[in-house]
Amino acid sequence: MSNLPAFVDLIQRVQRATIASVALTPATGINPGNPDYPLLRKLVDKAIHPPKPTPKPTSPSTSTGPTTPTPSPTTSTPPVDECA
């Protein structure tokens, strides 16, 4: 069977795929008696190609040189001389 590699590739692609569903109901604006085909296409396209999340902008560093970390205050107790 010469098509076996193509079928194996197809099976692997299908197994990795995600499935999206679209409810074509009056609640989504689709009237079964008179469907709005442009809206139907828009809903299906949005399900197939969801919008990519926009990355949050990072604030540029305004420092002019290396910074020295500020030591944090400690709340430790002084050492106790156990030999006394």
Secondary structure, 3 states (H helix, E strand, C coil): CCCHHHHHHHHHHHHHCCCCCCCCCHHHCCCCCCCCHHHHHHHHHHHHCCCCCCCCCCCCCCCCCCCCCCCCCCCCCCCCCCCC
